[in-house]
Amino acid sequence: MEILTNPQNHSIVFSIASLLLICVTFIIHISEENYYNKQRSVFGGIIGVAFMINIMGLLHNIFLSVGPVERFIGYDENKYIVIAEKIFTYILPYFSIKYVMSIFKIEPSKSFRKILLLLPMLYSVFFFITGVFYDYFFYFSPEGELEYNYYQGATVNFPVILYFIFAFYLLVRYSRTLSSEKAIAIWIYFFLMLAGIPIRILTKSSSIFEFSVSIVLLICVYTFQNPSEYMDRDSGAGTRNALSFAISTNLIQKKEFTLLGIHIDRYSSLLGEPGMETGSDLLVQISQYLQQFCQAGNLFFLETGDYIMLFPNVAPDETIIQKTEEQIRKRFRDNWNVKGKNLRLFETPFALGFPEEIDSLERFAEVKGVLDKTLLKQSREIIRVSDLNMKIVEHDKKIDNIVKHALEDGLLEVFYQPIYEPKTGRFTSCEALLRLKDPQLGFISPAIFMPIAERNGTILDIDRFVLSSVCEMLSTTPARDLGLEYAEVNLSVVDCIQANLSDNVQATMKKYQINPSELNFEITETYEQGITAVMNENIEKLSDIGITFSMDDFGTGYSNLARIATLPVKFFKLDKSIIQAAFDSEISYMVMLNLIKIIKSLKKEIVAEGVETGEQARQIIKLGCDHIQGFFYARPLPKDKFIEFLRDHNG
């Protein structure tokens, strides 16, 4: 226990280690880009206070442990060093509170609140300064250690306790707006400072406490003070994450504020201009110009080409918003000079009011989504929330909820569209098409609900439902006996990149005793290039067991024809837009004709979609298409009607 109760054995080592950590933290701090000025300056103050605590603590420990030093640091000098160390130690909680307030952008609105925040710290400073003149609160032992006179000496901890109660309140209320690592870092910071009181009592030394604070400051410099998450390096403005954090903290504090946005038209194409490189010079110019209209840290830049300024305690219809918008519009009428090149930019302003118009971060995302989809015309007046069609958002939310519960609510049904084979004059295949019917909204188009299913994660369950329904139809109905050779099933992009796709398909086939030749999977030409390798691997696995594939929507995408030709695809499905256009103009007809020739040269079979008239059917057959699908022959039918159709036409 001697090593624990006699801190002179390790205090100097801890003090030196703590000083080194403070120096490292300071070097990292000054090397980072300056974004949150108030937060940065307060954190710099904390580093300065911590440095002084460690310097004074080290000098005091040297005085106690190294005898010859007494000739340089006398008994009285040691007293002043210890008093200075204690003053800085009790100033630290005040700076820590200010730091938390700067993170959450909390500023006392009235003078008496600012004074109230200062009072506990001022009492602590007064407490130790009195020790220079008399020993009412504490005294120094012959060895040079500070000893408190209880009970009055214990009062110095009351201000610290008050600060920690306030810090606890702030963290409980606001830390949910932080990411998990930031929340953990700030909680650990205050926990270790609070733990400093019993640590000092038990060890009779502050060195361990100072060392732990230095460690937490190093953690903070890599979390709260690391600007990479909150600052766009090209423009120097805040990122989308910084904007989201600012919105959240202001809403939690129930503050009124307005976001004034400037949408730069054709932003993406501007960045692609020759000689523009990343466009950072242009972005910096715009940022520096806009920064004059708002407080430091209240300018943000989004990847969509939108600059957003946050105006605290301002409604969107106030004069300051209108005047700011007018000045910005006037500046954008002039050219921007970038590397000797004059550029004319066109902007569209918009104003969003919180919390009257938008009361949550989720609602902001919805409104911004509608705003991004809106055709923003040049020279328009400032766009307000009331100008947007928010019915789109409400409709999408309703559809999203319907899709999430569609399977369990029994709203999904598989329809089958017969496909005609001219060679045999029979309907030898069909395409499985999913239908969603809501009791209130009626039938909802797959073009609407399938993208939503991909976004909300229900697409895999829906695809499994379709495959199981098709296999069940083949297994439990007389479709095979009525001439149906195979059924086409659409594979979503999400399905195509699942590593267990082949295993799941084979398990379903085994359950319903389906032969691989009875299934044909449709894939789309427009799937993303980045997942080609995964998709190719899945296609090969399923092809190896005997399942065939169709290239759906052929002719509408941008894929490389040579690459497509290497895929083990048996059928190419000409999109209905190509079929319809071919009978409207001679040029479109020649396009279709050449596509058919290309497919035939690859020795693949052709399925023509969207055939709606007898004339179209005759021409398509004449050109050599192997299969024809469209309303001319049959619309998609529910299972019972489909079997009845096969019985009538193939029987």
C-alpha positions as CSV (number, residue, x, y, z in Angstrom):
1,M,0.0,0.0,0.0
2,E,3.0,2.3,0.4
3,I,3.2,2.9,-3.3
4,L,-0.4,4.1,-3.3
5,T,-0.3,6.2,-0.1
6,N,3.0,7.8,-0.8
7,P,2.5,9.5,-4.1
8,Q,6.0,11.0,-4.2
9,N,7.2,7.7,-5.8
10,H,5.2,8.3,-9.0
11,S,3.9,11.9,-9.0
12,I,6.7,13.3,-11.0
13,V,6.5,10.6,-13.6
14,F,2.7,11.2,-14.0
15,S,3.3,14.9,-14.2
16,I,5.8,14.6,-17.0
17,A,3.7,12.1,-18.9
18,S,0.7,14.4,-18.5
19,L,2.7,17.4,-19.8
20,L,3.8,15.4,-22.9
21,L,0.1,14.5,-23.7
22,I,-0.9,18.1,-23.3
23,C,1.8,19.2,-25.7
24,V,0.7,16.6,-28.3
25,T,-2.9,17.7,-27.9
26,F,-1.9,21.3,-28.4
27,I,0.1,20.5,-31.5
28,I,-2.8,18.6,-33.0
29,H,-5.2,21.4,-32.0
30,I,-3.2,24.2,-33.7
31,S,-2.7,22.1,-36.9
32,E,-6.4,21.5,-37.6
33,E,-8.5,23.7,-39.8
34,N,-10.5,26.4,-38.0
35,Y,-14.2,25.8,-38.3
36,Y,-16.1,26.2,-35.0
37,N,-14.4,29.4,-33.8
38,K,-16.2,29.6,-30.4
39,Q,-15.7,25.9,-29.6
40,R,-12.2,26.0,-30.8
41,S,-11.2,29.0,-28.7
42,V,-12.8,27.5,-25.6
43,F,-11.0,24.2,-26.1
44,G,-7.8,26.1,-26.6
45,G,-8.5,27.7,-23.2
46,I,-9.0,24.3,-21.6
47,I,-5.6,23.2,-23.0
48,G,-4.0,26.3,-21.6
49,V,-5.5,25.7,-18.1
50,A,-4.6,22.1,-18.2
51,F,-1.0,23.0,-19.1
52,M,-0.7,25.4,-16.2
53,I,-2.1,22.8,-13.8
54,N,0.5,20.3,-14.9
55,I,3.4,22.8,-14.9
56,M,2.5,24.0,-11.3
57,G,1.9,20.4,-10.2
58,L,5.3,19.3,-11.6
59,L,7.1,22.1,-9.9
60,H,5.4,21.2,-6.6
61,N,6.2,17.5,-6.9
62,I,9.8,18.3,-7.7
63,F,9.9,20.6,-4.6
64,L,8.6,17.7,-2.4
65,S,10.8,14.9,-3.9
66,V,14.1,16.5,-4.9
67,G,15.9,18.0,-1.9
68,P,18.5,20.2,-3.8
69,V,15.7,22.0,-5.7
70,E,14.7,23.8,-2.4
71,R,17.5,26.3,-3.0
72,F,15.7,27.3,-6.3
73,I,12.1,26.8,-5.1
74,G,11.8,28.1,-1.6
75,Y,9.0,27.3,0.9
76,D,7.1,30.5,0.1
77,E,7.5,30.1,-3.6
78,N,6.1,26.6,-3.3
79,K,3.0,28.0,-1.6
80,Y,2.3,30.4,-4.5
81,I,2.9,27.5,-7.0
82,V,0.4,25.3,-5.1
83,I,-2.2,28.1,-4.9
84,A,-1.8,28.8,-8.6
85,E,-2.2,25.1,-9.4
86,K,-5.4,25.0,-7.3
87,I,-6.8,28.1,-8.9
88,F,-6.3,26.7,-12.4
89,T,-7.7,23.3,-11.2
90,Y,-11.0,24.9,-10.1
91,I,-11.2,27.2,-13.2
92,L,-11.1,24.0,-15.3
93,P,-14.8,23.0,-14.5
94,Y,-15.9,26.5,-15.7
95,F,-14.1,26.1,-19.0
96,S,-15.5,22.6,-19.3
97,I,-19.0,23.9,-18.9
98,K,-18.3,26.6,-21.5
99,Y,-16.9,23.9,-23.8
100,V,-20.1,21.8,-23.6
101,M,-22.2,24.9,-24.2
102,S,-20.1,25.9,-27.2
103,I,-20.6,22.4,-28.7
104,F,-24.4,22.7,-28.4
105,K,-24.3,26.4,-29.3
106,I,-25.8,27.4,-26.0
107,E,-25.3,31.1,-25.1
108,P,-26.9,32.7,-22.0
109,S,-29.3,35.3,-23.3
110,K,-29.2,37.6,-20.2
111,S,-26.3,39.1,-18.3
112,F,-27.4,37.8,-14.9
113,R,-27.2,34.2,-16.3
114,K,-23.7,34.8,-17.5
115,I,-22.8,36.2,-14.0
116,L,-24.5,33.2,-12.4
117,L,-22.4,30.9,-14.4
118,L,-19.2,32.7,-13.3
119,L,-20.0,32.9,-9.6
120,P,-18.9,29.3,-8.6
121,M,-15.6,29.8,-10.3
122,L,-15.1,33.2,-8.8
123,Y,-15.7,31.8,-5.3
124,S,-13.1,29.1,-5.9
125,V,-10.5,31.7,-7.1
126,F,-11.4,33.9,-4.0
127,F,-11.0,30.9,-1.8
128,F,-7.4,30.2,-2.8
129,I,-6.3,33.8,-3.1
130,T,-7.2,34.4,0.6
131,G,-4.6,31.8,1.5
132,V,-1.9,34.4,0.6
133,F,-3.1,36.6,3.4
134,Y,-4.5,34.3,6.2
135,D,-5.2,30.6,6.8
136,Y,-9.0,30.5,7.4
137,F,-9.7,28.0,4.7
138,F,-6.4,26.2,4.5
139,Y,-2.8,26.2,5.6
140,F,0.6,24.7,4.5
141,S,2.3,21.9,6.4
142,P,6.0,22.2,7.2
143,E,6.7,19.9,4.3
144,G,4.9,22.4,1.9
145,E,1.6,20.4,1.4
146,L,-1.7,22.2,1.4
147,E,-4.0,21.1,4.2
148,Y,-7.7,22.2,4.4
149,N,-9.4,23.5,7.5
150,Y,-12.6,21.5,7.7
151,Y,-15.4,22.3,7.6
152,Q,-14.9,25.7,5.8
153,G,-12.2,24.1,3.6
154,A,-14.7,21.7,2.1
155,T,-16.8,24.5,0.7
156,V,-14.3,24.8,-2.2
157,N,-15.9,21.6,-3.7
158,F,-19.4,23.0,-3.7
159,P,-18.8,25.1,-6.9
160,V,-17.4,22.1,-8.6
161,I,-20.5,20.0,-7.6
162,L,-22.7,22.8,-9.0
163,Y,-20.9,22.8,-12.3
164,F,-21.1,19.0,-12.5
165,I,-24.9,19.1,-11.8
166,F,-25.3,21.6,-14.7
167,A,-23.0,19.5,-16.9
168,F,-25.1,16.4,-16.2
169,Y,-28.2,18.3,-17.1
170,L,-26.7,19.4,-20.4
171,L,-25.4,16.0,-21.4
172,V,-28.6,14.2,-20.5
173,R,-30.7,16.7,-22.5
174,Y,-28.4,17.3,-25.6
175,S,-26.0,14.4,-26.0
176,R,-28.5,12.4,-28.0
177,T,-27.7,14.8,-30.9
178,L,-24.1,13.5,-30.9
179,S,-22.7,10.4,-32.5
180,S,-22.0,7.6,-30.1
181,E,-18.2,8.1,-29.9
182,K,-18.6,11.8,-29.2
183,A,-21.2,11.2,-26.5
184,I,-18.9,8.6,-24.8
185,A,-15.9,11.0,-25.0
186,I,-17.7,13.9,-23.3
187,W,-19.2,11.7,-20.6
188,I,-15.8,10.2,-19.8
189,Y,-14.3,13.7,-19.7
190,F,-16.7,14.8,-17.0
191,F,-16.6,11.5,-15.2
192,L,-12.8,11.6,-14.8
193,M,-12.9,15.3,-13.6
194,L,-15.6,14.4,-11.0
195,A,-13.5,11.4,-10.0
196,G,-10.6,13.8,-9.3
197,I,-12.1,14.7,-5.9
198,P,-11.9,11.2,-4.3
199,I,-8.7,10.5,-6.2
200,R,-7.0,13.4,-4.5
201,I,-8.3,12.5,-1.1
202,L,-7.2,8.9,-1.4
203,T,-3.8,9.5,-3.0
204,K,-3.1,12.9,-1.6
205,S,-1.9,13.9,-5.0
206,S,-3.4,15.5,-8.1
207,S,-1.0,14.0,-10.6
208,I,-3.1,11.0,-11.5
209,F,-6.1,13.2,-12.0
210,E,-4.1,15.6,-14.2
211,F,-2.9,12.6,-16.3
212,S,-6.4,11.3,-16.8
213,V,-7.6,14.8,-17.9
214,S,-4.8,15.0,-20.4
215,I,-5.8,11.6,-21.9
216,V,-9.4,12.8,-22.2
217,L,-8.3,16.0,-23.9
218,L,-6.4,14.0,-26.4
219,I,-9.6,12.0,-27.1
220,C,-11.6,15.2,-27.5
221,V,-9.1,16.6,-30.0
222,Y,-9.7,13.6,-32.2
223,T,-13.5,13.7,-31.8
224,F,-15.1,17.1,-31.2
225,Q,-12.1,19.1,-32.5
226,N,-11.5,17.0,-35.6
227,P,-13.2,19.0,-38.3
228,S,-13.2,16.3,-41.1
229,E,-16.8,15.3,-40.2
230,Y,-18.1,18.8,-39.9
231,M,-16.1,20.8,-42.4
232,D,-16.1,20.6,-46.2
233,R,-12.5,20.9,-47.2
234,D,-13.2,22.3,-50.6
235,S,-15.5,25.1,-49.6
236,G,-14.4,25.6,-46.0
237,A,-18.1,25.6,-44.9
238,G,-19.9,23.1,-42.7
239,T,-21.0,19.7,-44.1
240,R,-24.4,18.1,-44.1
241,N,-23.5,16.4,-40.8
242,A,-22.7,19.8,-39.3
243,L,-26.0,21.2,-40.5
244,S,-28.0,18.2,-39.1
245,F,-26.3,18.7,-35.7
246,A,-27.0,22.5,-35.7
247,I,-30.7,21.8,-36.6
248,S,-31.0,19.2,-33.9
249,T,-29.5,21.2,-31.1
250,N,-31.5,24.3,-32.0
251,L,-34.7,22.4,-32.1
252,I,-34.0,20.7,-28.7
253,Q,-33.5,24.2,-27.2
254,K,-36.8,25.2,-28.8
255,K,-35.1,28.1,-30.6
256,E,-36.6,29.9,-33.6
257,F,-34.3,30.0,-36.6
258,T,-34.3,30.2,-40.4
259,L,-32.3,28.5,-43.0
260,L,-31.6,30.7,-46.0
261,G,-30.4,28.5,-48.9
262,I,-28.7,29.4,-52.1
263,H,-29.1,26.7,-54.8
264,I,-26.4,27.0,-57.5
265,D,-27.9,25.8,-60.8
266,R,-25.9,23.4,-62.9
267,Y,-23.4,23.0,-60.0
268,S,-22.3,19.5,-61.1
269,S,-21.6,20.6,-64.7
270,L,-19.6,23.6,-63.4
271,L,-17.3,21.4,-61.5
272,G,-16.6,19.5,-64.7
273,E,-15.5,22.6,-66.6
274,P,-12.0,22.2,-68.1
275,G,-9.3,23.7,-65.8
276,M,-11.7,23.9,-62.8
277,E,-10.0,20.9,-61.2
278,T,-12.3,20.2,-58.1
279,G,-13.8,23.6,-58.2
280,S,-12.5,24.4,-54.8
281,D,-11.3,27.9,-55.7
282,L,-14.8,28.8,-56.8
283,L,-16.4,27.2,-53.7
284,V,-14.0,29.1,-51.4
285,Q,-14.8,32.4,-53.1
286,I,-18.5,31.8,-52.6
287,S,-18.0,30.7,-49.0
288,Q,-16.0,33.8,-48.2
289,Y,-18.6,36.0,-49.7
290,L,-21.6,34.3,-47.9
291,Q,-19.8,34.1,-44.6
292,Q,-20.2,37.9,-44.1
293,F,-24.0,37.4,-43.8
294,C,-24.0,34.9,-40.9
295,Q,-22.2,34.1,-37.7
296,A,-19.1,31.9,-37.7
297,G,-20.0,28.3,-38.0
298,N,-23.5,29.0,-39.4
299,L,-22.6,28.5,-43.1
300,F,-23.0,25.0,-44.6
301,F,-22.4,23.5,-48.0
302,L,-24.2,20.4,-49.3
303,E,-23.1,18.1,-52.0
304,T,-26.2,19.0,-54.1
305,G,-24.7,22.4,-54.7
306,D,-26.6,24.2,-52.0
307,Y,-25.2,26.8,-49.6
308,I,-27.2,27.2,-46.4
309,M,-27.0,29.9,-43.8
310,L,-28.5,29.6,-40.4
311,F,-30.0,32.7,-38.9
312,P,-30.8,32.3,-35.1
313,N,-33.9,34.0,-33.6
314,V,-35.1,35.0,-37.1
315,A,-38.4,34.1,-38.9
316,P,-38.3,33.5,-42.7
317,D,-40.4,36.5,-43.5
318,E,-38.3,39.0,-41.6
319,T,-36.5,41.9,-43.3
320,I,-33.0,40.5,-42.7
321,I,-33.8,37.4,-44.8
322,Q,-35.2,39.5,-47.7
323,K,-32.3,42.0,-47.6
324,T,-29.7,39.2,-47.5
325,E,-31.3,37.4,-50.4
326,E,-31.4,40.6,-52.4
327,Q,-27.7,41.3,-51.8
328,I,-26.7,37.8,-52.7
329,R,-28.8,37.9,-55.9
330,K,-27.2,41.2,-56.9
331,R,-23.7,39.6,-56.4
332,F,-24.6,36.6,-58.5
333,R,-25.5,38.9,-61.4
334,D,-21.7,39.5,-61.8
335,N,-19.2,37.0,-62.9
336,W,-16.9,34.9,-60.6
337,N,-13.3,34.9,-61.7
338,V,-11.6,31.5,-61.2
339,K,-8.0,31.2,-62.4
340,G,-8.5,34.0,-65.0
341,K,-11.7,32.5,-66.3
342,N,-15.0,34.4,-65.8
343,L,-18.0,32.3,-64.8
344,R,-21.6,33.3,-64.6
345,L,-23.5,31.4,-61.9
346,F,-27.3,31.3,-61.6
347,E,-28.8,30.9,-58.1
348,T,-32.2,30.1,-56.7
349,P,-32.8,31.1,-53.0
350,F,-35.1,29.3,-50.6
351,A,-36.0,29.9,-46.9
352,L,-37.1,27.3,-44.4
353,G,-38.5,28.3,-41.0
354,F,-38.0,26.4,-37.8
355,P,-39.9,25.2,-35.8
356,E,-43.1,26.7,-37.2
357,E,-42.7,25.2,-40.7
358,I,-40.3,22.4,-39.9
359,D,-40.2,20.9,-36.4
360,S,-37.8,17.9,-36.7
361,L,-34.7,16.8,-38.5
362,E,-36.8,14.1,-40.2
363,R,-39.2,16.7,-41.5
364,F,-36.3,18.7,-42.8
365,A,-35.1,15.7,-44.8
366,E,-38.5,15.3,-46.3
367,V,-38.9,19.0,-47.2
368,K,-35.4,19.1,-48.6
369,G,-36.1,16.0,-50.7
370,V,-39.1,17.7,-52.3
371,L,-37.0,20.8,-52.8
372,D,-34.3,18.9,-54.6
373,K,-36.9,17.3,-56.9
374,T,-38.5,20.7,-57.7
375,L,-37.5,22.3,-61.0
376,L,-35.8,25.4,-59.7
377,K,-36.1,28.1,-62.3
378,Q,-33.6,30.9,-62.6
379,S,-34.6,34.4,-61.3
380,R,-37.4,33.1,-59.2
381,E,-38.4,34.8,-56.1
382,I,-37.3,33.1,-52.9
383,I,-38.9,29.7,-52.5
384,R,-40.8,28.9,-49.3
385,V,-42.2,25.7,-47.8
386,S,-45.6,26.8,-48.8
387,D,-44.5,26.8,-52.5
388,L,-43.7,23.1,-52.3
389,N,-46.1,20.2,-53.0
390,M,-45.7,18.4,-49.6
391,K,-48.5,16.0,-50.6
392,I,-45.7,14.1,-52.4
393,V,-43.9,13.5,-49.1
394,E,-47.1,12.4,-47.3
395,H,-48.0,10.1,-50.2
396,D,-44.5,8.5,-50.2
397,K,-44.7,8.0,-46.4
398,K,-48.0,6.3,-46.7
399,I,-46.8,4.1,-49.5
400,D,-43.7,3.2,-47.5
401,N,-45.8,2.1,-44.5
402,I,-48.1,0.1,-46.8
403,V,-45.1,-1.7,-48.5
404,K,-43.5,-2.5,-45.1
405,H,-46.6,-4.4,-44.0
406,A,-47.8,-5.6,-47.4
407,L,-46.8,-9.2,-46.9
408,E,-48.3,-9.7,-43.4
409,D,-51.4,-7.8,-44.5
410,G,-51.9,-10.0,-47.5
411,L,-51.9,-7.1,-50.0
412,L,-49.5,-8.7,-52.5
413,E,-50.6,-11.0,-55.4
414,V,-48.7,-12.4,-58.3
415,F,-50.3,-12.0,-61.8
416,Y,-49.1,-13.8,-64.9
417,Q,-48.9,-12.4,-68.4
418,P,-48.9,-15.0,-71.2
419,I,-46.1,-14.9,-73.8
420,Y,-46.9,-16.1,-77.3
421,E,-44.5,-18.3,-79.3
422,P,-45.2,-17.8,-83.1
423,K,-43.2,-20.9,-84.0
424,T,-45.7,-23.2,-82.1
425,G,-48.7,-20.9,-82.1
426,R,-49.1,-21.5,-78.4
427,F,-48.4,-19.6,-75.1
428,T,-45.4,-21.5,-73.8
429,S,-44.2,-19.1,-71.2
430,C,-45.3,-16.2,-69.0
431,E,-44.0,-13.4,-66.9
432,A,-44.8,-13.2,-63.2
433,L,-45.8,-9.6,-62.3
434,L,-46.4,-8.4,-58.8
435,R,-49.5,-6.5,-57.9
436,L,-50.1,-4.5,-54.7
437,K,-53.7,-3.5,-53.8
438,D,-54.4,-1.4,-50.8
439,P,-58.0,-1.2,-49.4
440,Q,-57.9,2.6,-49.5
441,L,-55.6,3.5,-52.4
442,G,-56.4,0.6,-54.7
443,F,-53.8,-0.8,-57.0
444,I,-50.3,0.7,-56.6
445,S,-48.0,0.6,-59.6
446,P,-44.8,-1.5,-59.2
447,A,-42.9,1.5,-60.6
448,I,-43.9,3.3,-57.4
449,F,-43.7,0.6,-54.7
450,M,-40.7,-1.4,-55.9
451,P,-38.1,1.4,-55.5
452,I,-39.6,2.1,-52.0
453,A,-39.3,-1.6,-51.2
454,E,-35.6,-1.4,-52.1
455,R,-35.1,1.6,-49.9
456,N,-36.9,0.2,-46.8
457,G,-35.4,-3.2,-47.0
458,T,-38.5,-5.3,-47.8
459,I,-37.4,-6.1,-51.4
460,L,-35.7,-9.5,-50.5
461,D,-38.8,-10.8,-48.7
462,I,-41.0,-9.6,-51.6
463,D,-38.8,-11.3,-54.2
464,R,-38.9,-14.6,-52.1
465,F,-42.7,-14.3,-52.0
466,V,-42.9,-13.9,-55.8
467,L,-40.5,-16.9,-56.4
468,S,-42.5,-19.1,-54.0
469,S,-45.8,-18.1,-55.6
470,V,-44.5,-18.9,-59.1
471,C,-43.1,-22.3,-57.9
472,E,-46.4,-23.0,-56.1
473,M,-48.4,-22.2,-59.3
474,L,-46.3,-24.6,-61.4
475,S,-46.5,-27.3,-58.8
476,T,-50.2,-27.1,-57.8
477,T,-51.9,-26.2,-61.1
478,P,-52.2,-28.0,-64.5
479,A,-50.1,-25.2,-66.2
480,R,-47.5,-27.7,-67.3
481,D,-50.0,-30.0,-68.9
482,L,-51.5,-27.0,-70.6
483,G,-48.3,-26.2,-72.5
484,L,-46.5,-23.8,-70.1
485,E,-42.8,-24.6,-70.4
486,Y,-41.3,-21.9,-68.0
487,A,-42.2,-18.8,-66.1
488,E,-40.1,-15.6,-66.1
489,V,-39.4,-14.1,-62.7
490,N,-37.8,-10.6,-62.2
491,L,-34.7,-10.4,-60.1
492,S,-34.0,-7.1,-58.3
493,V,-30.5,-5.6,-58.1
494,V,-30.6,-6.2,-54.4
495,D,-31.3,-9.9,-54.9
496,C,-28.5,-10.1,-57.6
497,I,-25.8,-9.1,-55.1
498,Q,-26.8,-11.6,-52.3
499,A,-24.1,-14.2,-51.7
500,N,-26.8,-16.8,-50.8
501,L,-29.0,-16.2,-53.8
502,S,-28.3,-19.6,-55.5
503,D,-28.9,-21.5,-52.2
504,N,-32.2,-19.8,-51.6
505,V,-33.4,-20.4,-55.1
506,Q,-32.5,-24.1,-55.0
507,A,-34.2,-24.5,-51.6
508,T,-37.4,-23.0,-53.0
509,M,-37.2,-25.2,-56.1
510,K,-36.7,-28.3,-54.0
511,K,-39.7,-27.4,-51.7
512,Y,-42.1,-27.3,-54.7
513,Q,-40.2,-29.9,-56.8
514,I,-39.5,-27.5,-59.7
515,N,-37.1,-28.3,-62.5
516,P,-34.5,-25.6,-63.3
517,S,-35.7,-25.4,-66.9
518,E,-39.1,-24.2,-65.6
519,L,-37.6,-21.0,-64.4
520,N,-36.2,-18.0,-66.2
521,F,-34.8,-15.0,-64.3
522,E,-35.1,-11.5,-65.8
523,I,-32.2,-9.1,-65.0
524,T,-32.1,-5.5,-66.2
525,E,-29.5,-3.9,-68.5
526,T,-29.2,-0.8,-66.3
527,Y,-27.8,-2.5,-63.1
528,E,-24.8,-0.7,-61.6
529,Q,-21.4,-1.4,-63.1
530,G,-19.9,-1.6,-59.6
531,I,-21.7,-4.9,-58.8
532,T,-21.2,-6.6,-62.1
533,A,-18.7,-9.1,-60.7
534,V,-21.1,-10.3,-57.9
535,M,-24.0,-10.4,-60.3
536,N,-22.0,-12.4,-62.9
537,E,-21.0,-14.9,-60.3
538,N,-24.7,-15.4,-59.2
539,I,-25.8,-15.8,-62.9
540,E,-23.1,-18.4,-63.5
541,K,-24.1,-20.4,-60.4
542,L,-27.7,-20.5,-61.4
543,S,-27.0,-21.1,-65.0
544,D,-24.8,-24.1,-64.0
545,I,-27.9,-25.8,-62.5
546,G,-30.0,-25.2,-65.7
547,I,-31.9,-21.9,-65.0
548,T,-32.0,-19.6,-68.0
549,F,-31.8,-15.8,-68.0
550,S,-33.4,-12.9,-69.9
551,M,-32.0,-9.4,-70.4
552,D,-35.0,-7.2,-69.6
553,D,-35.5,-3.7,-70.9
554,F,-32.9,-4.2,-73.5
555,G,-32.1,-1.1,-75.5
556,T,-32.9,1.4,-72.7
557,G,-29.7,1.2,-70.7
558,Y,-26.1,2.2,-71.3
559,S,-24.3,-1.0,-70.9
560,N,-21.5,-2.2,-73.1
561,L,-22.9,-4.5,-75.7
562,A,-19.7,-6.6,-75.9
563,R,-19.9,-7.2,-72.1
564,I,-23.6,-8.1,-72.2
565,A,-22.9,-10.6,-75.0
566,T,-20.6,-12.5,-72.7
567,L,-23.3,-13.1,-70.1
568,P,-25.0,-16.5,-70.1
569,V,-28.3,-14.9,-71.2
570,K,-30.7,-16.9,-73.4
571,F,-33.3,-14.2,-74.1
572,F,-33.2,-10.5,-74.8
573,K,-36.4,-8.7,-74.1
574,L,-36.9,-5.6,-76.4
575,D,-38.4,-2.9,-74.2
576,K,-41.9,-1.8,-75.1
577,S,-40.7,1.8,-75.7
578,I,-38.6,0.5,-78.6
579,I,-41.5,-1.5,-80.0
580,Q,-44.0,1.5,-79.8
581,A,-41.5,4.0,-81.2
582,A,-40.7,1.7,-84.1
583,F,-44.2,2.1,-85.5
584,D,-44.2,5.9,-85.1
585,S,-41.1,6.8,-87.2
586,E,-38.9,5.2,-89.8
587,I,-35.7,6.0,-87.9
588,S,-37.0,4.2,-84.7
589,Y,-38.1,1.2,-86.9
590,M,-34.5,1.0,-88.3
591,V,-33.2,1.1,-84.7
592,M,-35.4,-1.8,-83.7
593,L,-34.5,-3.7,-86.9
594,N,-30.8,-3.4,-86.2
595,L,-31.2,-4.4,-82.6
596,I,-33.0,-7.6,-83.7
597,K,-30.1,-8.3,-86.2
598,I,-27.5,-7.8,-83.4
599,I,-29.4,-10.2,-81.0
600,K,-29.8,-12.8,-83.7
601,S,-26.1,-12.6,-84.6
602,L,-25.4,-13.5,-80.9
603,K,-27.6,-16.5,-81.4
604,K,-30.0,-15.4,-78.7
605,E,-33.8,-15.5,-78.6
606,I,-35.9,-12.4,-78.7
607,V,-38.9,-11.5,-76.6
608,A,-40.8,-8.4,-77.9
609,E,-42.6,-6.6,-75.1
610,G,-45.5,-4.1,-75.3
611,V,-47.2,-5.4,-78.5
612,E,-50.7,-3.9,-78.6
613,T,-52.0,-4.2,-82.1
614,G,-52.3,-6.9,-84.8
615,E,-50.2,-4.9,-87.2
616,Q,-47.4,-4.7,-84.6
617,A,-47.6,-8.4,-84.0
618,R,-47.5,-9.3,-87.7
619,Q,-44.4,-7.0,-88.3
620,I,-42.6,-8.4,-85.2
621,I,-43.2,-12.0,-86.3
622,K,-42.0,-11.1,-89.8
623,L,-38.8,-9.7,-88.4
624,G,-38.1,-13.0,-86.6
625,C,-38.9,-12.3,-83.0
626,D,-39.2,-15.7,-81.1
627,H,-41.7,-14.6,-78.4
628,I,-44.3,-11.9,-78.2
629,Q,-45.7,-10.3,-75.0
630,G,-48.3,-7.6,-74.8
631,F,-51.9,-6.5,-74.4
632,F,-52.8,-7.7,-78.0
633,Y,-52.6,-11.2,-76.7
634,A,-53.3,-10.9,-73.0
635,R,-53.1,-8.6,-70.0
636,P,-51.6,-9.9,-66.7
637,L,-54.0,-12.3,-65.1
638,P,-54.4,-13.6,-61.6
639,K,-53.5,-17.3,-61.2
640,D,-57.0,-18.8,-61.7
641,K,-57.7,-16.6,-64.7
642,F,-54.3,-17.4,-66.2
643,I,-54.9,-21.2,-65.9
644,E,-58.3,-20.6,-67.6
645,F,-56.6,-18.7,-70.4
646,L,-54.1,-21.5,-71.0
647,R,-56.9,-24.0,-71.1
648,D,-58.8,-21.9,-73.7
649,H,-55.9,-21.1,-76.0
650,N,-53.5,-24.1,-75.5
651,G,-56.0,-26.8,-74.8
